Amino acid sequence: MYKISLVGLLFILILSGCGSPTDDDSIITARLEPGAFTGERALRWSPKAASVALVESAGTLEGNILLGTQDGGPFSVKLEKSEGAAFFDVLFIDQNRDGEYSESERLLTTPKEIRNKMWSSFTSSLNVTITDSESGLVVVNPYPLSLWYVEDPREESQDHALRFTRSGWMQGTVMLEGIEAHIRVSESELDGVFDMDDEWTLALPDSVGNLFQFDHHRPAKRHAWLGENAYRLVSVDLSGRTATLEPIDPGVTRAKEALDDDQTRVDRMAPHSGEMVAFSHDFAEAEERAAKEGKHLFIDFETVWCGPCKTMEEWVYSADAVVDASRDLVSVKVDGDDFPEIGDRFEVAAYPTMILMSPEGEVTGRLVGYQGVEAMATFLSQ
């Protein structure tokens, strides 16, 4: 039987964002509106991209974007190639969901070559209808988004998927301890509705810019700080137009929590002599070379939007201990968005995911999520 000490229990509560509410009558309601979405005040990160499966039909690719509570149905999309174009450069989005594509719903782009692939990128804004589960009222939220389709000229068969991420959020002000604080709620799950699986943050009037910084965002189930006071998000309605919160005592100071949360401090202090793990970016070539040379293959699954992946690139894969541990391996990076078939093969469900594979093709090790210098050096040395 496992026993948990009072100190251990407190630590668990801190990590989970739970604390003791100061008063059952202290629930505070905040009214939110869609953010401005323009100018310098924009979110500096995005969650994992959503994927829209596309079906090929007479030279076009068609699919549906599912957002909101589907009161008006899905947003149909269609990719086409303009006359003489070698790659898809036209995207239609049925923004009014009338079952037809009009000229005003036609988006154009110039495909760009990135890492030997052709990227067709678009921006748009959809009006998402949401039925609030409590009030029954239907609201319409603007949903600005970025979309892209990637083609690999080297591949005979393509993974036909349109991917997108949101660029919008919900924002408002609320009186907390006599201060008109700023609050933001935005999606972690790209479904057009808001719930406790999303994320939020608070900011003082003189530091509103913190609302849009990655290092200030919090999971909805974890408390946020306003100065030295902590608050817990109690609920957020599906429309994102109303959120309730309450003050709590998390049992730790803001400074102590920040120190506990700083996963990279030890990694930043590790010896770094300037070398990097020698990653290639051609999985097929790396797998073949590992088998031929009788070496283990180290696969680092990442994406361009993965914050922990970038942090590991900066502080972990440049640390002397990790570089040394990787010298007898064949190392390769795989972008999970670009090569979903490789991710499927290794059952990758989150980023970063690190895989060790024997020369015979057997997976001998797996790590998921941010790993520090010590953990990675041990992993690569097994």
C-alpha positions as CSV (number, residue, x, y, z in Angstrom):
1,M,0.0,0.0,0.0
2,Y,1.3,3.4,-1.0
3,K,1.3,6.2,1.6
4,I,1.4,9.9,0.8
5,S,2.8,12.4,3.3
6,L,1.1,15.8,3.9
7,V,4.0,17.5,2.1
8,G,3.6,15.1,-0.9
9,L,-0.1,15.8,-1.0
10,L,0.5,19.5,-1.0
11,F,3.0,19.1,-3.8
12,I,0.4,17.2,-5.8
13,L,-2.2,19.9,-5.2
14,I,0.2,22.6,-6.3
15,L,1.0,20.8,-9.6
16,S,-2.6,20.2,-10.4
17,G,-3.4,23.8,-9.8
18,C,-5.8,23.0,-7.0
19,G,-6.0,25.1,-3.8
20,S,-8.4,25.9,-1.1
21,P,-11.0,28.4,-2.1
22,T,-11.0,31.3,0.3
23,D,-14.8,31.6,0.4
24,D,-17.7,29.7,-1.2
25,D,-19.3,33.0,-2.0
26,S,-16.3,34.5,-3.7
27,I,-17.1,33.3,-7.3
28,I,-16.4,36.2,-9.7
29,T,-18.0,36.4,-13.2
30,A,-16.0,37.8,-16.1
31,R,-17.6,38.8,-19.4
32,L,-15.4,38.2,-22.5
33,E,-15.5,39.3,-26.1
34,P,-13.5,38.1,-29.2
35,G,-10.0,39.7,-29.2
36,A,-8.9,42.3,-31.7
37,F,-6.8,39.8,-33.6
38,T,-4.7,42.6,-35.2
39,G,-1.7,44.7,-34.4
40,E,1.1,43.8,-31.9
41,R,-1.3,42.2,-29.4
42,A,-1.5,38.8,-31.0
43,L,-0.9,35.4,-29.4
44,R,2.8,34.4,-29.8
45,W,2.1,30.6,-30.1
46,S,-0.5,28.2,-31.3
47,P,-1.6,24.7,-30.2
48,K,-1.2,21.6,-32.2
49,A,-2.7,22.0,-35.7
50,A,-6.0,20.5,-36.5
51,S,-6.1,18.2,-39.6
52,V,-8.9,18.1,-42.2
53,A,-9.0,14.9,-44.2
54,L,-9.4,15.7,-48.0
55,V,-10.8,13.5,-50.7
56,E,-9.6,13.7,-54.2
57,S,-12.2,14.3,-56.9
58,A,-11.6,15.3,-60.5
59,G,-8.4,17.1,-59.7
60,T,-9.6,18.9,-56.6
61,L,-9.4,18.1,-52.9
62,E,-12.5,18.4,-50.8
63,G,-13.2,18.2,-47.1
64,N,-15.0,19.8,-44.1
65,I,-13.9,21.9,-41.2
66,L,-15.9,21.1,-38.0
67,L,-16.1,24.0,-35.6
68,G,-18.5,25.1,-32.9
69,T,-21.7,23.2,-32.0
70,Q,-22.5,22.6,-35.7
71,D,-25.7,24.6,-35.6
72,G,-25.1,25.7,-39.2
73,G,-23.3,22.5,-40.3
74,P,-19.6,22.1,-41.3
75,F,-17.5,24.6,-43.4
76,S,-16.8,22.8,-46.7
77,V,-13.4,23.4,-48.3
78,K,-12.0,22.7,-51.7
79,L,-8.4,23.0,-53.0
80,E,-7.8,23.6,-56.7
81,K,-5.0,24.4,-59.0
82,S,-5.3,27.5,-61.1
83,E,-4.7,27.2,-64.8
84,G,-1.1,26.2,-65.5
85,A,-0.3,25.8,-61.8
86,A,1.8,22.9,-60.8
87,F,0.6,22.9,-57.1
88,F,-2.6,23.7,-55.3
89,D,-2.9,27.5,-55.0
90,V,-6.6,28.1,-54.7
91,L,-8.7,27.4,-51.6
92,F,-12.5,27.8,-51.4
93,I,-14.2,27.9,-48.0
94,D,-18.0,27.8,-47.9
95,Q,-18.0,30.6,-45.2
96,N,-21.8,31.1,-45.2
97,R,-22.4,27.3,-45.4
98,D,-24.9,27.5,-48.2
99,G,-23.5,24.5,-50.0
100,E,-22.0,26.6,-52.8
101,Y,-18.6,28.4,-53.4
102,S,-18.8,32.0,-54.5
103,E,-16.0,34.2,-55.8
104,S,-15.8,36.0,-52.5
105,E,-15.0,32.7,-50.8
106,R,-12.0,32.1,-53.0
107,L,-8.5,32.4,-51.5
108,L,-5.3,32.6,-53.6
109,T,-1.7,31.9,-52.6
110,T,1.7,31.4,-54.1
111,P,3.1,28.0,-53.0
112,K,6.6,28.2,-51.4
113,E,9.3,25.6,-51.1
114,I,10.2,24.8,-47.6
115,R,12.5,21.8,-46.8
116,N,12.0,20.3,-50.3
117,K,8.2,20.5,-50.0
118,M,5.6,22.9,-51.4
119,W,3.5,24.8,-48.9
120,S,0.3,26.5,-49.8
121,S,-0.7,28.8,-47.0
122,F,-3.9,30.8,-46.5
123,T,-5.6,33.0,-43.9
124,S,-9.3,33.4,-43.3
125,S,-11.9,34.1,-40.7
126,L,-15.0,32.0,-40.1
127,N,-18.2,32.9,-38.2
128,V,-18.6,30.0,-35.7
129,T,-22.1,29.5,-34.2
130,I,-22.2,28.1,-30.7
131,T,-25.2,27.1,-28.5
132,D,-24.4,27.8,-24.9
133,S,-25.2,24.7,-22.9
134,E,-26.6,26.6,-19.9
135,S,-28.6,29.5,-21.5
136,G,-29.5,27.8,-24.7
137,L,-28.7,31.0,-26.6
138,V,-26.8,30.9,-29.9
139,V,-23.8,33.2,-30.3
140,V,-21.6,33.8,-33.3
141,N,-17.8,34.1,-32.7
142,P,-15.4,35.2,-35.4
143,Y,-12.7,32.5,-35.8
144,P,-9.6,33.8,-37.5
145,L,-7.3,31.0,-38.6
146,S,-4.3,30.1,-40.7
147,L,-4.5,27.1,-43.0
148,W,-1.9,25.2,-45.0
149,Y,-1.5,22.3,-47.4
150,V,1.8,20.6,-48.0
151,E,2.9,18.6,-51.1
152,D,6.0,16.6,-51.5
153,P,7.0,16.5,-55.2
154,R,9.2,13.4,-54.4
155,E,6.3,11.3,-53.2
156,E,4.0,9.5,-55.7
157,S,1.2,9.3,-53.2
158,Q,0.3,12.2,-50.9
159,D,-1.2,12.6,-47.5
160,H,-4.2,14.7,-48.5
161,A,-4.8,16.9,-45.4
162,L,-5.5,20.5,-44.9
163,R,-4.2,21.7,-41.6
164,F,-5.1,24.8,-39.6
165,T,-4.6,26.6,-36.3
166,R,-6.5,29.4,-34.6
167,S,-5.2,32.9,-34.2
168,G,-8.0,34.3,-32.1
169,W,-8.9,34.4,-28.4
170,M,-11.5,35.8,-25.9
171,Q,-10.6,38.7,-23.7
172,G,-12.2,41.0,-21.1
173,T,-11.7,42.8,-17.8
174,V,-12.8,41.8,-14.3
175,M,-12.5,43.4,-10.9
176,L,-10.2,41.5,-8.6
177,E,-9.2,42.9,-5.2
178,G,-10.2,46.4,-6.4
179,I,-8.1,46.1,-9.6
180,E,-9.5,46.0,-13.1
181,A,-7.6,43.0,-14.2
182,H,-7.4,41.7,-17.8
183,I,-8.3,38.1,-18.6
184,R,-7.8,36.0,-21.7
185,V,-9.1,32.5,-22.6
186,S,-8.1,30.7,-25.8
187,E,-8.2,27.3,-27.3
188,S,-5.9,24.4,-26.8
189,E,-8.3,22.0,-28.6
190,L,-9.2,23.5,-32.0
191,D,-12.9,22.7,-32.0
192,G,-14.4,26.2,-31.9
193,V,-15.8,25.8,-28.4
194,F,-14.4,26.6,-24.9
195,D,-14.1,24.4,-21.9
196,M,-11.7,23.4,-19.1
197,D,-9.4,21.6,-21.6
198,D,-8.3,25.0,-23.0
199,E,-6.1,27.7,-21.4
200,W,-6.2,31.1,-19.8
201,T,-4.2,33.9,-18.1
202,L,-4.5,37.1,-16.1
203,A,-2.6,40.4,-16.4
204,L,-2.4,43.6,-14.4
205,P,-3.4,46.8,-16.2
206,D,0.2,47.9,-16.7
207,S,1.3,44.6,-18.2
208,V,-1.5,43.7,-20.6
209,G,1.1,42.4,-23.1
210,N,1.6,39.4,-20.8
211,L,-1.7,38.1,-22.0
212,F,-0.2,37.2,-25.3
213,Q,3.1,35.7,-24.1
214,F,3.7,31.9,-24.1
215,D,5.3,31.8,-20.7
216,H,2.2,33.4,-19.1
217,H,-0.4,31.0,-20.4
218,R,-1.9,28.4,-18.1
219,P,-3.9,25.3,-18.5
220,A,-7.5,26.1,-17.6
221,K,-7.4,23.6,-14.8
222,R,-4.4,25.3,-13.2
223,H,-4.5,28.6,-11.2
224,A,-3.1,31.9,-12.6
225,W,-1.4,34.7,-10.8
226,L,-2.3,38.4,-10.6
227,G,0.5,40.0,-8.8
228,E,1.0,37.8,-5.7
229,N,-2.6,36.6,-5.6
230,A,-3.7,33.3,-7.2
231,Y,-7.1,32.6,-8.9
232,R,-8.7,29.5,-10.1
233,L,-10.9,29.3,-13.2
234,V,-14.1,27.6,-12.1
235,S,-15.9,27.4,-15.4
236,V,-16.0,28.8,-18.9
237,D,-19.1,28.6,-21.1
238,L,-19.0,27.0,-24.5
239,S,-19.1,30.3,-26.3
240,G,-16.2,31.7,-24.3
241,R,-18.3,34.8,-23.5
242,T,-18.4,34.1,-19.8
243,A,-15.9,32.8,-17.3
244,T,-16.1,32.4,-13.6
245,L,-13.1,32.4,-11.2
246,E,-12.3,32.6,-7.6
247,P,-9.3,33.4,-5.4
248,I,-7.4,30.5,-3.9
249,D,-4.5,29.9,-1.7
250,P,-2.2,27.5,-3.7
251,G,0.1,26.9,-0.7
252,V,3.1,28.4,-2.4
253,T,4.5,31.8,-3.3
254,R,4.6,32.9,-6.9
255,A,8.4,33.1,-6.8
256,K,8.7,29.5,-5.4
257,E,6.2,28.1,-8.0
258,A,8.1,29.8,-10.8
259,L,11.4,28.3,-9.6
260,D,9.7,24.8,-9.3
261,D,8.3,25.2,-12.8
262,D,11.6,26.3,-14.4
263,Q,12.4,22.9,-16.1
264,T,15.2,24.4,-18.1
265,R,17.3,26.0,-15.3
266,V,19.4,22.9,-14.7
267,D,19.7,22.4,-18.5
268,R,20.8,26.0,-19.1
269,M,23.5,25.6,-16.5
270,A,24.9,22.3,-18.0
271,P,28.2,22.5,-19.9
272,H,27.7,23.6,-23.5
273,S,30.8,23.7,-25.7
274,G,29.1,24.6,-29.0
275,E,28.5,21.2,-30.6
276,M,25.1,19.9,-31.4
277,V,23.7,16.4,-31.8
278,A,24.3,15.5,-35.5
279,F,20.7,15.2,-36.7
280,S,19.8,14.5,-40.3
281,H,16.3,15.1,-41.7
282,D,16.0,12.2,-44.1
283,F,14.4,9.3,-42.2
284,A,14.7,6.7,-45.0
285,E,18.4,7.4,-45.4
286,A,19.0,7.4,-41.7
287,E,17.1,4.1,-41.1
288,E,19.1,2.5,-43.9
289,R,22.4,3.8,-42.7
290,A,21.7,2.6,-39.1
291,A,20.9,-0.9,-40.3
292,K,24.0,-1.0,-42.6
293,E,26.4,0.3,-39.9
294,G,24.8,-1.8,-37.1
295,K,23.9,1.2,-35.0
296,H,20.9,2.3,-33.1
297,L,18.7,4.9,-34.7
298,F,17.6,7.9,-32.6
299,I,14.4,9.5,-33.9
300,D,13.3,12.9,-32.5
301,F,9.7,13.6,-33.6
302,E,9.0,17.3,-33.5
303,T,6.8,20.0,-35.2
304,V,7.4,23.6,-36.0
305,W,4.8,24.7,-33.5
306,C,6.1,22.6,-30.6
307,G,7.5,24.9,-27.9
308,P,9.2,22.1,-25.8
309,C,10.9,20.9,-29.0
310,K,12.5,24.3,-29.6
311,T,13.6,24.4,-26.0
312,M,15.2,21.0,-26.2
313,E,16.9,22.0,-29.5
314,E,18.4,25.1,-27.7
315,W,19.5,23.6,-24.4
316,V,19.4,19.8,-24.4
317,Y,20.7,18.8,-27.8
318,S,23.5,21.3,-27.5
319,A,24.6,20.0,-24.0
320,D,28.0,18.3,-24.0
321,A,26.6,15.2,-22.1
322,V,23.9,14.6,-24.7
323,V,26.2,15.2,-27.7
324,D,28.7,12.7,-26.3
325,A,25.9,10.1,-25.6
326,S,24.7,10.4,-29.2
327,R,28.1,9.9,-31.0
328,D,27.6,6.2,-31.6
329,L,24.0,6.6,-32.9
330,V,22.4,7.6,-36.1
331,S,20.2,10.6,-35.3
332,V,17.3,11.9,-37.3
333,K,14.6,14.6,-36.8
334,V,11.1,13.9,-38.2
335,D,8.4,16.6,-38.5
336,G,5.2,14.9,-37.4
337,D,3.1,17.2,-39.5
338,D,5.1,16.7,-42.6
339,F,5.5,13.0,-42.2
340,P,2.3,11.7,-40.4
341,E,2.9,8.2,-41.9
342,I,6.2,7.9,-40.0
343,G,4.5,9.1,-36.8
344,D,1.7,6.5,-37.3
345,R,4.3,3.8,-37.7
346,F,5.8,4.6,-34.3
347,E,2.4,5.5,-32.7
348,V,3.4,9.1,-32.0
349,A,0.6,10.9,-30.2
350,A,2.4,13.9,-28.7
351,Y,5.5,16.1,-29.3
352,P,8.3,15.8,-28.7
353,T,8.5,12.0,-28.8
354,M,12.0,10.4,-28.8
355,I,12.5,6.8,-30.1
356,L,15.5,4.5,-30.0
357,M,15.4,1.7,-32.6
358,S,17.9,-1.2,-32.9
359,P,19.7,-2.0,-36.1
360,E,17.1,-4.8,-36.6
361,G,14.2,-2.4,-36.4
362,E,13.0,-3.1,-32.9
363,V,12.0,-0.1,-30.7
364,T,14.2,-0.3,-27.6
365,G,13.3,3.0,-25.9
366,R,10.7,5.8,-25.9
367,L,10.3,9.1,-24.2
368,V,7.5,11.6,-24.5
369,G,7.5,15.3,-23.6
370,Y,10.3,17.6,-22.6
371,Q,13.4,15.8,-21.3
372,G,16.3,17.4,-19.6
373,V,20.0,17.0,-20.2
374,E,20.4,14.2,-17.6
375,A,17.4,12.2,-18.8
376,M,18.4,12.5,-22.4
377,A,22.0,11.5,-21.8
378,T,20.9,8.5,-19.9
379,F,18.3,7.5,-22.5
380,L,20.8,7.7,-25.4
381,S,23.5,5.8,-23.4
382,Q,21.3,2.7,-22.8
